[in-house]
Amino acid sequence: MSRKITIFDTTLRDGEQSPGASMTVEQKVEMAEALDRLGVDRIEAGFPVSSPVQFDAVKRIGAAVKKATVVGLARCRKGDIDAVRDSLAECSNRMIHVFIATSPLHMEHKLRMSEEEVLVSITEHVTYARKQGFDLVEFSPEDASRTEWDFLVKALRTAVDAGANTLNIPDTVGYATPEEYGQQMANLKKAIPELGDTVLLSTHCHNDLGLAVANSLAAVGAGANQVEVTLNGIGERAGNAALEELVMALRVRKDYWDVETNIRTEYLYPTSRLLQSITGLIIPRNKPIFGDNVFSHESGIHQHGVIKKRETYEIMDPVKIGRSRESLVMGRHSGKHALKQKLEQYNIGLTPEQMDALYEKFIVIADKKKEVNDEDLFTLVSGVLGELPSGWRLESFQTWTGNNVIPSASVRMTRGKEVRQGTEAGDGPIDAVFKSIDECSGIPGRLTEYVIQAVGRGKDAQGQVKLQVDFGGVIADGKASSTDIIEASALAYVNALNRMELMDTNREKASL
């Protein structure tokens, strides 16, 4: 029988640390449920001690996920471990991931601890995690690829003796090469006899040199039986090993690796599109597996070959990863039941309340557009999940612009029963709207990033705006879409404003 590879997804923890990839709690819960249906074995829900929002997200994910093991991250600190314990108290299938740095660079400059102190901390905190009722404990020596070999083995041996049953080897800064990383894994299996027997050997690779997937595959070849990944490869700096690339490499080249995963590959592409819509992070056209160019053929020789037999220039069937060659559209006459079926086809499940809110938005778009395509639906879902329960709302706006007119705008905003109106001039209609919003809120913002892209094709396509605003040193992201790009920009700016106020509130709670 083929060896089973456990897929540990950290999209909601390491992936969300990617700049601009922050999600609301509702969005994280929806992504967790989608990853669960995708067949991921372990879902790292977050770092609960870091903020009340993170704690709430981990708690809600633990309650929502049906099959996968839900994981919380903790440093070697009792307070961190307690936060994971409390956030997952009602989760029946839970796990804790404990880590501490082990490289000379990190121990000297970050931890300011000796090797002996690190070993004592590993024993104390892995033991403590087991005493808190965690049957599954993963230990990670941070920056393992730059850790001296003898000390790495000591640290891992110490963790196993204290009760860890998964050892994860992080290439934290993407420093390793496939040959040396694979060899390190093979050597660890010799040095620690429990690996592969009673203890899982796991890989966690970053993509700073573009080698994250290659290193992960080398580790699988050397005997690793868990791989930590993120969907779309999102993550800090250059990102993490991409779930879809790793899984499809193992599947397409099963003749080479002879391993299996539980991933339902037909859900890969729609789950990726959901994540892209939620975060607003654009996938390059030439991105492996998911890029727009992957199943497009411009060269006459390639086109001729594909027409004769697709396998001449395609090593995988797009249908097997959930990519349809036909664009299925809906319109104003499509009912709620048809909409729900369409979402289920794309691995999206919503609560009845979310479904009602989505259908209201769907009808509005359907009245503005002749056809509502898949991209529109993903964007609408993202909007429903991204709405914050309270805060500022944009009630109305007007703009005046032209080549002989000073651009200006007037906006009307509400927060609860409070109503405010602002009118300002700007360098253009969008700048004027932003300044008018600042006048209403009384909080000036400085735009640091502004990206607009079409959702779908055609003159009536929605415009999706993703922006980042600096509110007096607090950086907040916002995203919204509309068939009117000025409205999309205004809604995205208000979304960022509400996120900033929520971040401030959470910081105050965390300091109490």
C-alpha positions in Angstrom: 0.0 0.0 0.0 1.1 3.6 -0.7 2.4 5.6 2.3 0.0 8.2 3.7 1.2 11.8 3.8 -0.6 14.0 6.4 -1.4 17.4 5.1 -1.1 20.1 7.8 -2.5 23.4 6.5 -1.4 26.6 8.1 -3.1 29.1 5.7 -5.1 30.6 8.6 -2.0 31.1 10.8 1.3 31.4 8.9 -0.5 32.3 5.7 -2.5 35.1 7.3 0.8 36.6 8.4 1.4 37.5 4.8 1.1 41.3 4.4 -2.4 42.2 3.3 -3.8 38.7 4.0 -5.6 39.4 7.2 -9.2 38.0 7.5 -12.2 38.6 9.6 -13.3 35.8 12.0 -16.2 35.0 9.7 -13.8 34.6 6.8 -11.4 32.4 8.8 -14.3 30.1 9.8 -15.5 29.8 6.2 -12.0 29.1 5.0 -11.5 26.5 7.7 -14.7 24.7 6.7 -13.7 24.8 3.1 -10.2 23.3 4.0 -12.0 20.6 6.0 -14.2 19.7 3.0 -11.0 19.8 0.8 -9.6 16.9 2.9 -6.9 18.6 4.9 -5.9 16.5 7.9 -4.8 19.2 10.3 -5.8 22.9 10.2 -3.6 25.3 12.2 -6.3 27.8 13.2 -4.1 30.6 14.7 -2.0 31.9 17.6 -4.7 32.4 20.3 -2.6 34.2 22.8 -1.7 37.0 20.4 -5.1 38.8 20.6 -8.8 38.4 21.6 -9.7 38.2 17.9 -7.2 35.4 17.3 -8.5 33.6 20.4 -12.1 33.9 19.2 -11.2 32.7 15.7 -9.4 29.6 17.0 -12.4 28.9 19.3 -15.0 29.2 16.5 -12.9 27.2 14.0 -12.6 24.4 16.6 -16.4 24.4 16.9 -17.0 24.5 13.1 -14.5 22.0 11.7 -16.0 18.5 11.5 -13.2 16.1 10.4 -9.8 17.7 10.5 -7.7 18.1 13.7 -7.7 21.8 14.8 -4.3 23.1 15.9 -3.3 26.1 18.0 0.2 27.6 18.1 2.1 28.3 21.3 5.5 29.5 22.2 7.3 27.7 25.0 5.3 29.8 27.6 2.6 28.5 29.9 0.4 31.5 29.1 0.5 30.6 25.4 -0.3 26.9 26.1 -3.2 27.9 28.4 -4.6 30.1 25.6 -4.6 27.1 23.2 -6.1 24.9 25.8 -8.9 27.4 26.6 -9.7 28.3 23.0 -10.0 24.6 22.0 -11.6 23.5 25.2 -14.8 22.4 23.4 -13.0 20.9 20.4 -12.9 17.1 20.4 -10.2 16.7 17.8 -7.5 19.2 18.9 -3.7 19.5 18.8 -1.1 22.0 20.2 1.9 23.2 18.3 4.7 24.3 20.6 7.9 25.9 19.3 11.1 27.6 20.4 14.1 28.7 18.3 17.3 26.6 18.3 19.7 28.2 15.9 22.7 30.0 17.4 21.5 33.3 15.7 18.1 33.1 17.3 19.2 31.9 20.7 21.8 34.7 21.1 19.9 37.6 19.6 16.2 36.9 20.0 15.9 34.5 23.0 19.1 35.4 24.8 19.2 31.9 26.1 21.8 29.2 26.3 21.5 25.7 24.8 20.9 24.3 28.2 18.2 26.8 29.0 16.4 26.0 25.7 16.5 22.3 26.5 15.0 22.9 30.0 12.3 25.1 28.4 11.4 22.3 25.9 11.0 19.7 28.6 9.0 22.0 30.9 6.6 23.2 28.2 6.0 20.1 26.2 5.4 18.3 29.5 3.0 21.1 30.6 1.1 20.8 27.2 0.6 17.1 27.8 -0.7 17.8 31.3 -3.3 20.2 29.9 -4.9 17.2 28.1 -3.4 17.4 24.7 -2.8 13.9 23.3 -1.4 15.4 20.1 1.6 17.6 20.7 3.8 18.9 17.8 7.2 20.4 18.6 9.1 22.7 16.2 12.7 23.9 16.6 12.4 27.3 14.9 15.1 27.9 12.3 16.0 24.2 12.3 17.8 24.4 8.9 20.4 26.8 10.5 20.7 24.9 13.8 23.8 23.0 14.6 23.3 19.3 14.0 24.2 17.9 17.5 22.0 20.4 19.2 19.1 19.9 16.8 19.1 16.2 17.7 19.3 17.0 21.4 16.3 19.4 21.2 14.2 16.9 19.2 15.1 14.0 21.5 14.2 16.2 24.5 10.8 17.0 23.0 10.0 13.3 22.3 11.0 12.3 25.8 8.7 15.0 27.2 5.7 13.7 25.2 5.8 15.3 21.7 4.4 12.9 19.0 5.1 15.1 15.9 8.5 16.6 15.2 8.3 19.5 12.7 11.5 20.7 11.0 11.0 24.4 9.9 13.1 25.9 7.2 12.0 29.2 8.7 13.8 31.6 6.4 13.9 29.4 3.2 17.6 28.8 3.6 17.9 25.1 2.8 18.4 23.3 -0.5 16.5 20.2 -1.5 19.6 17.9 -1.3 20.6 19.1 2.2 17.1 19.3 3.6 16.2 15.8 2.4 19.5 14.5 3.8 18.7 16.2 7.1 15.4 14.4 7.3 17.0 11.0 6.4 19.6 11.5 9.1 16.9 12.5 11.7 15.1 9.2 11.1 18.3 7.4 11.9 19.1 9.5 15.0 15.6 9.3 16.5 14.2 5.7 16.2 10.6 6.7 17.1 10.3 8.8 13.9 7.9 7.1 11.5 6.8 4.7 14.1 5.2 6.5 17.1 6.2 10.0 16.1 5.4 11.8 12.8 8.2 13.6 11.0 7.0 16.9 9.5 8.3 19.4 7.1 7.6 23.2 7.1 9.3 25.1 4.3 9.4 28.8 3.3 9.9 30.0 -0.2 12.6 32.7 0.1 14.7 31.0 -2.6 11.8 29.6 -4.5 12.6 26.1 -3.1 9.7 25.5 -0.6 7.9 22.9 -2.6 11.1 21.2 -3.8 12.4 21.0 -0.2 9.1 19.6 0.9 9.2 16.9 -1.8 12.8 16.1 -0.9 11.7 15.6 2.7 8.8 13.3 1.6 11.3 11.3 -0.4 13.5 11.0 2.6 10.7 9.6 4.8 8.8 12.6 6.1 5.1 11.7 6.7 3.6 15.2 7.3 3.9 18.3 5.1 3.0 21.8 6.3 1.6 24.0 3.5 -0.6 27.0 2.7 -3.2 27.4 0.0 -1.9 29.5 -2.9 1.5 29.5 -1.1 0.7 32.6 0.9 2.8 33.4 4.0 5.4 35.7 5.4 7.9 37.2 3.0 8.0 35.0 -0.1 5.4 32.6 1.3 5.2 28.9 2.2 5.1 25.7 0.3 1.9 25.7 -1.8 -0.6 23.1 -0.9 -1.8 22.7 -4.5 1.7 22.4 -6.0 2.7 19.8 -3.4 -0.4 17.7 -3.7 -0.5 17.7 -7.5 3.2 16.9 -7.7 2.6 13.9 -5.5 -0.4 12.9 -7.5 1.0 13.4 -11.0 4.2 11.7 -10.1 2.8 8.9 -8.0 5.0 6.6 -10.0 8.0 8.4 -8.3 6.9 9.0 -4.7 4.2 6.3 -4.3 2.3 8.2 -1.6 -1.3 9.2 -1.0 -3.1 12.2 0.6 -6.7 12.7 1.6 -7.1 15.8 -0.5 -10.1 16.0 -2.8 -8.4 17.6 -5.7 -11.6 18.6 -7.5 -12.1 21.2 -4.7 -8.6 22.7 -5.1 -9.3 25.5 -7.6 -12.6 26.7 -6.1 -11.1 26.8 -2.6 -8.2 28.8 -4.0 -10.5 31.2 -5.7 -12.4 31.7 -2.4 -9.1 32.5 -0.6 -8.1 34.9 -3.3 -11.4 36.7 -3.1 -11.2 36.9 0.7 -7.6 38.2 0.8 -7.5 40.1 -2.4 -4.0 38.7 -3.1 -3.7 38.3 -6.8 -2.4 35.1 -8.3 0.1 35.6 -11.1 -1.0 34.4 -14.5 1.8 31.9 -14.7 1.3 30.5 -11.2 1.6 26.7 -11.3 -1.7 24.8 -11.0 -3.9 27.9 -10.6 -2.6 30.6 -12.9 -4.8 31.8 -15.9 -2.1 30.7 -18.4 -1.7 27.1 -17.1 -4.2 25.5 -19.4 -3.9 28.2 -22.2 -1.9 27.5 -25.4 -0.9 30.2 -27.8 1.8 28.5 -29.9 0.4 26.9 -33.0 2.4 23.8 -32.4 1.0 23.5 -28.9 -2.5 24.2 -30.0 -2.3 21.6 -32.7 -1.0 19.0 -30.2 -3.6 19.8 -27.5 -6.4 19.5 -30.1 -5.2 16.1 -31.2 -4.6 14.9 -27.6 -4.5 17.1 -24.5 -1.8 15.0 -22.8 0.8 16.2 -25.4 1.1 19.5 -23.5 -1.0 19.1 -20.3 0.2 16.8 -17.5 -3.0 17.0 -15.6 -6.7 17.2 -16.4 -8.0 20.7 -15.3 -11.3 19.1 -14.3 -9.4 17.0 -11.7 -8.5 20.2 -9.8 -11.9 21.8 -10.2 -11.1 24.0 -13.2 -14.0 23.9 -15.7 -13.4 25.0 -19.3 -16.9 26.3 -19.4 -18.0 29.5 -17.5 -21.3 28.8 -15.8 -23.3 31.9 -15.3 -26.4 32.9 -13.3 -28.8 35.8 -13.7 -31.7 37.7 -12.1 -34.1 34.8 -12.6 -31.8 32.4 -10.7 -33.4 31.4 -7.3 -31.8 31.0 -3.9 -31.8 27.2 -4.2 -29.9 27.3 -7.5 -27.4 29.8 -5.9 -26.9 27.4 -2.9 -26.3 24.5 -5.2 -23.8 26.5 -7.2 -21.9 27.4 -4.0 -21.8 23.8 -2.8 -20.4 22.8 -6.2 -17.5 25.3 -5.4 -16.9 24.0 -1.9 -18.6 26.9 -0.2 -21.1 26.4 2.6 -22.9 29.3 4.3 -25.1 29.6 7.3 -28.8 30.5 6.6 -28.2 34.1 7.7 -25.1 34.4 5.5 -27.1 32.9 2.6 -29.8 35.5 3.0 -27.3 38.3 3.0 -25.6 36.9 -0.1 -28.8 36.5 -2.0 -29.7 40.1 -1.4 -26.3 41.2 -2.8 -26.7 38.7 -5.7 -30.0 40.2 -6.7 -28.5 43.7 -6.7 -25.6 42.6 -8.9 -27.9 40.6 -11.2 -30.0 43.7 -11.8 -26.9 45.7 -12.8 -25.3 42.9 -14.9 -26.7 40.7 -17.6 -24.9 37.7 -16.3 -23.3 36.9 -12.9 -20.3 34.7 -13.4 -18.2 32.6 -11.0 -15.8 35.4 -10.2 -18.7 37.6 -9.2 -20.0 34.9 -6.8 -16.6 34.5 -5.1 -16.4 38.2 -4.6 -19.9 38.4 -3.2 -19.2 35.6 -0.8 -16.0 37.4 0.3 -18.0 40.6 0.9 -20.6 38.9 3.0 -18.0 37.2 5.2 -15.9 40.4 5.4 -18.7 42.6 6.8 -17.9 43.8 10.3 -20.8 43.6 12.8 -20.6 47.3 13.8 -18.9 50.5 12.9 -19.1 53.1 10.1 -21.5 52.5 7.2 -21.4 54.5 3.9 -25.0 55.5 3.3 -24.6 57.6 0.2 -22.0 59.6 -1.8 -21.8 62.0 -4.7 -18.8 63.2 -6.7 -18.2 66.0 -9.1 -15.3 65.8 -11.6 -14.2 66.9 -15.1 -11.3 68.4 -16.9 -12.4 71.9 -16.0 -13.8 71.2 -12.5 -12.1 70.8 -9.2 -12.8 67.2 -8.1 -14.9 67.1 -5.0 -17.2 64.7 -3.1 -19.9 64.6 -0.5 -20.5 61.5 1.6 -23.1 60.6 4.3 -22.0 58.1 6.9 -23.7 56.5 9.9 -22.4 54.7 13.0 -25.3 53.3 15.0 -27.7 56.3 15.4 -25.0 58.8 14.7 -25.2 60.5 11.3 -22.3 62.6 9.8 -21.7 64.3 6.4 -18.5 65.4 4.9 -17.6 67.4 1.7 -14.1 67.8 0.5 -12.1 68.5 -2.7 -9.3 66.2 -3.9 -6.8 65.4 -6.6 -9.5 63.2 -8.2 -13.0 61.9 -7.3 -11.6 58.9 -5.3 -9.2 61.1 -3.3 -12.1 63.5 -2.6 -14.3 60.6 -1.3 -11.5 59.4 1.0 -11.0 62.9 2.4 -14.7 63.3 2.9 -14.8 60.0 4.8 -11.9 61.3 7.0 -13.9 64.4 7.7 -16.9 62.3 8.9 -14.8 59.9 11.0 -12.5 62.6 12.4 -9.6 60.1 11.8 -7.2 61.1 9.0 -5.8 58.3 6.9 -2.9 58.1 4.5 -3.2 55.7 1.6 -0.2 53.4 1.4 -1.5 50.8 -1.1 -4.3 50.9 -3.8 -4.9 48.1 -6.2 -7.9 47.7 -8.5 -8.7 44.8 -10.7 -11.6 43.7 -12.9 -13.7 40.8 -11.6 -14.5 38.7 -14.6 -14.7 40.0 -18.1 -16.8 42.5 -20.1 -17.7 46.2 -19.8 -20.1 45.5 -16.9 -17.5 43.7 -14.9 -17.2 44.5 -11.2 -14.1 46.4 -10.0 -12.5 45.0 -6.9 -10.5 47.5 -4.8 -7.9 46.4 -2.3 -6.2 49.1 -0.3 -4.1 49.7 2.8 -4.4 52.8 5.0 -2.1 54.2 7.7 -4.3 55.7 10.4 -1.8 57.5 12.6 0.6 54.6 12.7 -2.1 51.8 12.7 -2.0 50.0 9.3 -5.4 48.5 8.2 -6.4 46.8 5.0 -9.7 47.2 3.3 -11.4 45.5 0.3 -14.7 45.9 -1.6 -16.2 45.5 -5.0 -18.8 47.1 -7.1 -19.7 47.8 -10.7 -18.8 51.5 -9.8 -15.1 51.8 -9.0 -15.6 54.9 -7.0 -18.2 53.1 -4.8 -15.8 50.1 -4.5 -13.0 52.5 -3.4 -15.2 54.2 -0.8 -16.5 50.9 0.6 -12.9 49.5 0.8 -11.8 52.7 2.7 -14.6 52.4 5.2 -13.8 48.7 5.6 -10.2 49.7 6.5 -11.5 52.3 8.9 -13.6 49.8 10.7 -10.8 47.3 10.9 -8.5 49.9 12.4 -11.0 50.8 15.1 -11.5 47.0 15.8 -7.7 46.6 16.0 -7.5 49.5 18.5 -10.3 47.9 20.6 -8.5 44.6 20.7 -5.2 46.1 21.7 -6.9 47.8 24.6 -8.5 44.5 25.7 -5.2 42.7 25.4 -3.5 45.2 27.6 -6.0 44.9 30.5 
